[in-house]
Amino acid sequence: MADMDALDGLVTQFSPERGVARGKWFGKPCIKAGDRVFVVLWGRDLAFKLEGAAHAEALQIPGAHLFDPRGKGSPMQVWVQIPASESAAWQRFADLAYQYVATLPS
């Protein structure tokens, strides 16, 4: 699946009423709920903003790891990068990431 096609496919899983759209974050394509980023395309992988059990579950996926956009050993603790080889899991984690950001205070 082409990178942008994967991202666009995830955006379409959300109804327009949820305020979900594609945007940019760190200059990379992302998915936002309002102004809150919850998925970012990083190379061919996707990174998801997660917490609790969903975060732990994502880290169990082969090749998944904490998202380190600078590549300098200081990963973003609430973000998990899931490789393209595990793209079958992306839809589930996009939904879980959306649910997480929807609970954050404005």
FENCORZI-V527113 format. One record per pair of residues at least 24 apart in sequence whose ideal C-beta (glycine too) atoms are under 6 Angstrom apart, sorted by the first residue. I is the first residue (numbers start at 0). J is the second residue. Records with the same first field share a line. If there is no record, write none. Layout:
I: J, J
This chain:
2: 40, 43
6: 40
9: 93
25: 68
32: 97, 100
35: 100
37: 96, 97, 100
38: 93, 96
43: 83
44: 80, 82, 83
45: 81, 89
46: 78, 80
47: 79, 92, 96
48: 77, 78, 96
49: 79, 96, 99
50: 99
53: 95
57: 92
60: 85, 88
